[in-house]
Amino acid sequence: MSEQTHKNKGPFNAVVSFNGKLAEGFCRLGLEFDAAGAEAFAKTVPGQFAQFDVSAVALPETIPDDLKDVSTRKILLRRPFSFAKVTPKPNKTAVEIVYCVLGPATLRMTSLNKGDTLSIIGPLGNGFSIPQDKKLALMVAGGMGSPPLENLAQVLTAEQPSTDVVVFAGAKSADQLPFERQFDKISQGLGFALHEFGRYGIQSLVATDDGSAGFKGAVTDCLLDWLNNHGHEPAETIIYACGPKAMLANVAKLAAERKIDCQVSMEEMMACGIGLCQSCAVKCKSAAGEEVYMLCCKDGPVFNAKDVVF
């Protein structure tokens, strides 16, 4: 897969347009770029990411008890985030990310207000490719894997409106799903459980390990159940997945068994984001069948599933 990043990656300044809470521990942040930043991020490919500098962002007034011990740690490195939505406007580009409040960096991000400025490097890495010959796209998100798939849904429905798309989103329980609306039975019965994808006219199914929302079980089991009960032509179908490595391994195995093309977005720890630190190595297979290591930040984060050694 050829590199889709641009020569000028910044840093660019982005202005906060909103910062809202989705659910306990999950937030959605809106940013706007102008000038060179607007031009660069208007060309973002779904699945690419950016590095955010939050070292100068203040702590919020209220700190959750489980984060008090780590809240005072210094933020030495930028943090990587993929995009949930990218909207080019005249002389501006608006982007949205979804983040989970887990540590000192994301805790600080909750204190960002409209008008605040962030330094951002990007867009970085390689994103999803959209083949022209696919009639069915199945998107599988585990945990916080939904944002790049949401951006992919935005682009896919605009560029290839004739392609049918179904989204599968999974987590351990309903309160760990990073979406903005409740998963009511009526919406789930109609096949539009998630507003983030429903606004693009895309069907979505939720799976939770404990059965607190949607399908009871792993999201990969939900996908398998759907494949067993719906007609599809493997050669005309593609699977896109983003989530924990174990989930991606199961999706890749299922896709290989069904002879379905599959692209996976890997979630490795990325320190520098540009391939210098070598900390995000992914074991892959070369064209000759030999095992080689690729960098998630530079060669990925999106890979052809058949090339990854899980």
N, C-alpha and C positions, 0 to 999 in steps of 0.2 A: 504494500500500500504506500503510495507516494506521500511525502510530507505535505500537509495542507497549511502549515503555519506561514506567516508573512515575514518579510525581512525586518520590518519595523514592528517590534512587539511592545514598544513602550519603554519606560512606564508612562501610562496615561492617567490623567485624573478623571474620576467619575464622581458625579454628584448624586447623593441619595435622593430618590423621589418618594420612597415610602419604605417602611420597615414594620411589617405586621406579624402578629402571632397567629399561626395556623391552629395549633393545638399545644398542649403542654410539652415544652421542650423543642418545638418546631416553629421556625419563622420563615417568612418570605421577604426578601429584600429586593427593592427596585432601584436601579441605577441608570444614569444617563451620561453618555459620552458626547462631546462635541469635537469639532475640528478633526485632527488626525485620529483621535481615538474613535470617533464616530465612523470614520471610513474603515478603520481596521476591524472593528467589531461588527460592522454591517456584513462582513464577509465570513462571519463565524460559521463553521460547519457543525451541525449537531454532534455532540460527543466530545468536542474540544473543551478546553478548560482555560482558566486564568488564575494567576497568582495574586492574592490580595495581601496588602500590607496593612495590618491592623495593630501594629506595635504602638501607635500613638493614640489609639482609641481608649477612652476612659472606661473604667469599670462602672457597671450600673449601680444605682443606689442600693438595690436589694439583691443579695447574692444567695442563691439556693444553698442549703446546708451542705449538700453533697459536693459542692464546688468551692467551698470556702478555703479549703486547704490548698487548692491549685490556683485559685484566682489571682494570687499575687505573683505568679511566675512571669518572668519576662518573655515577651514574644520576640524571638530572635529571627525566625524564618517566616516568609510569606506562606499563606495557606491556599491550597488549590480548591477551586470550586468550578463545577460545570454549570451550564446555563439551562434554565427551565424554559426560557422564552427570550427571543431576540427580535426586536422590532425596529427596523430602519425607519427613520423619519427625516424630513428635510433638515439637513445640517446637524442631525442628532441621531443617536442610536440608543434605544432603551433596551436594557437587559434585566432579567429577573433570575435570582438564584433562590434555592431553598436550603436552609441550613439547620442542623440539629445542634442544640446547645449541649456540648459534651465536655469542653475544656476551657482554658483561659482565653483563647482567641475567640471562639464563638460566643462565649459569655460577654466579652467586650462588644461584640457586634450587636447585641441586643440593645445597646445604648445609643446606636446610631440614629440620628434624627434627620428629617427632611432638610436638605441644604448642606449637610456634612459632605466632606470630600474624602475619597479613598484613592490611594495610588495602586494601580493595577497593571500587571504585565500580561500580555496575551494578544489575541487568542493563541493557545499553545497546543501542540500535539496533533494527532490525526483523529478525525471523527468518523461517523458512520457513512458508508456509501449507500446509494439508493439505486439498485439495478432497475433498468427499464422494463425487464421481462417478468417481473413479479406481480401477481394479481392478489396475493394475500400476504400481509405483514403481521406477524405475531410479536408483540413486545412484552418482555418479561422483566419485571422490576422486583428486586428484593430489598427490603429495608429502605435505605436512602438512595436506591438506584433509579428512582423515577425521574429526577430532573432532566438528565440528558435525553431520556425517552420522550418526555413531554415536548422538548424542543424538536426532536425528530418527528413527532406527530404533527407539530405545527408546520414543518417544512414539507413532510411527505403528503399531507392532505392538500397543500397548496400546489405542489409540483405534479403530483400524480393522483388526482381526485378519484380516478377509477379504481385505485387499489383499495381493497377491503383491509381494515385494520382492527385488530382486537388486542386489548391490553390486559395483562395479568399482573396484579400487584399483591405482594405478600409480605407478611411480617409475623412476629410471634403472637401479637395480639392487636386488637383494633386501636388501642392507644399508642401503638408504635408505627402507625401508618401516617406518613407525612403529607396529609391532604387537608383541605380546608373545610370540607363539609362532612356531616354525619353520613354514615353508610346505612341509610334507611332501607327497609325491606322493599318498598315500592320501587326505588331507584335500582336496587339490585335485581329485582324481578324483571325490570325492563331492560336490563343489561347495560345501564349507564350509572354505575355505582360512583364513579369519580368525576366530579365537575371539571377538573383540570383537563381531562380528555374528552368529556362529553361536549364541551364547547366547540370541539372540532368535529363533532358528529361521530365520535369513536366509541364503540362498545368497550366496556371495562368490567373485569371480574376481580373480586377481592378474595384473597385466601389468608386465613390466619391459623397458626398452629393450634391455638386453643378453641377455635370455632367462634370467637367473639364477634366476628364479622365475616359474612360470605362463606366460602368453601372452607370446611374444616380440614386442615392439613397443609402440607408444603405447597408453595406456589407452583413448583414443577409438577406436582401431582394434579393440580388444577389444570395445568396446561395439557398434560397427558390425557386427562379425562375429556377435555375439549376436543383434542385431536381424534380421540376414539369415537366421538359422537358427532363430528362434523366432517362433511366431505371436503377434501382438499387435494390438490395435485402437488406432490412434493417439489417437482421442478419449477412450479410457479409460486412457491411459498418461500418466505424468508423469516427467520427468527432473529430478533434483536434482543439482547439481554444486558442488564447491568445490575450488579448486586454483589453479595458475598461470594468468595471464591468457590466455596462448596456448592452453592446454587448454580454458579456458572458452569462448573464441572458437570453437574447433572443435566443442565440444559444442553451443553455441548454433546454429551453422550446420547441424549434423546434425539437430537438433530442428526447425529451421525447414523444412528440406527434407522431413522426414518428417511435418510437421504435428503435432508432439508438444509439449504444453505443457512449459515448462522454466523452472526457477528456478536462479539462480546466486548463490553467495556470493563476493563480490569480496574480494581480498586487497590492499588499498591501505594505504600507510603512514598510520596514525592516531596523531597526536600527543596531542590533547586528549581525543578520544573522544566529545565532546558537541557538535561542530559549531561551535566558536568559532574554531579556528585555520585552517579552510578548506583544510587540507593534503591532504585525501583525496578530491579531486574526481573524479567519474566522469562521462564524457561519455555522455549519454542522449538519447533522442528523446522529445519531448513528444507529447501526444495530437494536436496539430496537425501533427506531423511535423518540427518544428523541433529543432535540436540545442540542448540545455541541459546544464548541469552540476549534478549532484546530489552530495550528500556521502555517502561510504561509511559513515561512523560514525552518521549521523543518518537518512538516507533508506534506507540499507542496514543491514548489509552484504549482505543478500539482495535481489536485484532480479529482476524478470521478464526473462528473457534477451532477449526481443524488444525491450525498451526500452533496452538497452545498445548503445552504438556501440563496437565492438571495433576 
